[in-house]
Amino acid sequence: MARQCDVCGKGVHTGFNVSHSNRHTKRKWLPNLHSVKALVKGAARRLKVCSVCLKSNRVTRAI
């Protein structure tokens, strides 16, 4: 639950770095998360939200 969007569930993806000599080493792609104060059922809560959800107005920000 640590590196995951609270709205859409986008999380970490794993894969390999592949060098020119075709060696494989593990790596991670992390989501672009922001800690945001948002309205949830009328109350303000802190959420970790990805930038896609923020741009598309899926989250109502609290003041």
C-alpha positions in Angstrom: 0.0 0.0 0.0 3.0 2.3 0.4 3.6 3.3 -3.3 0.1 3.1 -4.7 -2.4 5.7 -5.8 -5.4 5.7 -3.4 -7.8 6.6 -6.2 -6.9 4.4 -9.2 -4.6 1.9 -7.6 -1.6 2.6 -9.9 1.5 1.0 -8.3 5.0 -0.1 -8.9 6.0 -2.0 -12.0 9.0 -4.2 -12.2 11.3 -5.2 -15.0 14.8 -5.3 -16.2 17.5 -2.9 -17.3 19.0 -4.5 -20.4 22.5 -3.5 -21.3 24.1 -3.6 -24.8 25.7 -6.9 -23.9 22.2 -8.2 -23.0 22.8 -8.5 -19.2 19.6 -8.1 -17.2 19.4 -6.3 -13.8 16.2 -5.7 -11.9 14.6 -2.3 -11.8 11.4 -0.5 -10.8 9.1 2.1 -12.4 7.5 4.2 -9.6 4.2 6.0 -10.0 4.3 9.8 -9.8 2.6 10.2 -6.4 1.7 13.4 -4.6 0.5 13.7 -1.0 -2.7 15.7 -1.2 -5.4 16.9 1.2 -8.7 15.8 -0.4 -12.4 15.6 0.4 -13.6 12.0 1.0 -17.3 11.7 2.0 -17.3 15.4 3.1 -14.2 15.1 5.3 -10.7 16.2 4.5 -8.1 13.4 4.4 -4.5 13.0 3.3 -4.2 10.8 0.2 -1.4 9.6 -2.0 -2.7 10.4 -5.5 -0.9 10.0 -8.9 -0.5 13.0 -11.2 -3.0 11.5 -13.8 -5.8 11.5 -11.2 -5.0 15.1 -10.2 -5.0 16.4 -13.7 -8.2 14.6 -14.7 -10.0 16.0 -11.6 -10.8 12.6 -10.1 -9.9 14.1 -6.7 -11.6 17.1 -5.0 -8.9 19.0 -3.2 -9.7 20.3 0.3 -8.6 23.8 1.3 
